[in-house]
Amino acid sequence: MKKILIALVALTLFAACGQSKKVTVVNNTGVDFTAIYASLPTSDEWGTARSGAVDNNASEEISLYDFVEGQCSWDIGGETADGNYYSQREVNICEESTVTLVPGDLD
């Protein structure tokens, strides 16, 4: 019983510490995205997609469920059907809640 109580307290504390940050990604690249990604600049990989398809001239709100207070710099990107990526690096999401990807953001 004591172990269950400790586990419940730990889960409650972990949930209270975890935050989520919402960012709107606008696709103005001229092509449709098959997925939107976000990762910390220290990561070499995009990780799990934050959303599915986003048409050109459309937007999608994504949730950064792994956001930690003060961790403001994020890479935001969209993948196309042919495997190209459009991205902006080290976006300060604490100051910007909307990221607009344009043709010049092609990696």
C-alpha positions as CSV (number, residue, x, y, z in Angstrom):
1,M,0.0,0.0,0.0
2,K,2.8,2.3,0.9
3,K,4.5,1.8,-2.5
4,I,1.2,2.6,-4.3
5,L,0.8,5.8,-2.3
6,I,4.4,6.9,-3.1
7,A,3.8,6.1,-6.8
8,L,0.6,8.2,-6.9
9,V,2.4,11.1,-5.2
10,A,5.2,10.9,-7.6
11,L,2.9,10.9,-10.6
12,T,0.9,13.8,-9.2
13,L,4.1,15.9,-8.8
14,F,5.3,14.9,-12.2
15,A,2.0,16.0,-13.8
16,A,2.1,19.3,-11.9
17,C,5.6,20.0,-13.2
18,G,4.8,19.2,-16.8
19,Q,3.6,22.0,-19.0
20,S,2.3,22.4,-22.5
21,K,2.9,25.2,-24.8
22,K,0.7,25.9,-27.9
23,V,2.3,27.2,-31.1
24,T,0.5,28.0,-34.3
25,V,2.4,26.9,-37.5
26,V,1.4,28.7,-40.7
27,N,2.2,27.0,-44.0
28,N,3.0,29.7,-46.6
29,T,5.6,27.7,-48.5
30,G,3.7,27.0,-51.7
31,V,3.5,23.2,-50.9
32,D,1.4,21.0,-48.6
33,F,2.9,19.5,-45.5
34,T,2.5,15.8,-44.6
35,A,3.5,16.6,-41.0
36,I,4.6,19.3,-38.6
37,Y,7.6,18.7,-36.2
38,A,9.1,20.5,-33.3
39,S,12.2,19.7,-31.4
40,L,14.8,21.3,-29.2
41,P,17.8,22.7,-31.0
42,T,20.1,20.3,-29.2
43,S,18.4,17.3,-30.9
44,D,19.7,15.8,-34.1
45,E,16.2,14.4,-35.0
46,W,12.7,15.8,-35.3
47,G,11.1,13.0,-33.2
48,T,7.4,12.4,-33.3
49,A,5.1,14.4,-35.6
50,R,3.1,17.1,-33.7
51,S,0.4,17.1,-36.3
52,G,-0.7,15.5,-39.6
53,A,-1.1,17.2,-43.0
54,V,-1.3,20.9,-43.3
55,D,-2.3,22.4,-46.6
56,N,-0.5,25.4,-48.2
57,N,-2.0,28.7,-46.9
58,A,-3.4,26.9,-43.9
59,S,-2.3,26.8,-40.2
60,E,-2.3,24.2,-37.4
61,E,-1.9,24.7,-33.7
62,I,0.5,22.2,-32.2
63,S,1.1,21.3,-28.6
64,L,4.6,21.2,-27.2
65,Y,3.7,18.8,-24.4
66,D,7.3,18.5,-23.4
67,F,7.8,22.2,-22.9
68,V,9.6,23.3,-19.7
69,E,9.4,26.8,-18.3
70,G,12.4,28.8,-19.6
71,Q,13.1,26.4,-22.4
72,C,12.1,28.9,-25.1
73,S,14.3,28.0,-28.1
74,W,12.7,25.4,-30.4
75,D,13.2,24.2,-34.0
76,I,9.8,24.1,-35.9
77,G,9.5,22.4,-39.3
78,G,7.1,20.9,-41.9
79,E,7.8,17.9,-44.0
80,T,6.5,17.6,-47.6
81,A,5.4,14.5,-49.5
82,D,8.7,14.3,-51.3
83,G,10.7,14.3,-48.0
84,N,11.8,18.0,-48.1
85,Y,11.7,20.0,-44.9
86,Y,10.9,23.7,-44.4
87,S,12.1,24.9,-41.0
88,Q,13.0,27.7,-38.7
89,R,15.6,27.1,-36.1
90,E,15.8,28.4,-32.6
91,V,12.4,30.1,-32.6
92,N,11.8,31.8,-29.3
93,I,8.4,30.4,-28.5
94,C,8.2,32.3,-25.2
95,E,7.9,35.5,-27.3
96,E,6.3,34.1,-30.5
97,S,3.2,32.0,-30.5
98,T,2.9,31.9,-34.3
99,V,5.6,30.6,-36.7
100,T,5.1,31.2,-40.4
101,L,7.1,28.9,-42.8
102,V,7.8,30.4,-46.2
103,P,9.7,29.2,-49.4
104,G,13.0,30.6,-48.0
105,D,12.8,28.2,-45.1
106,L,13.6,25.1,-47.3
107,D,16.4,23.1,-45.7
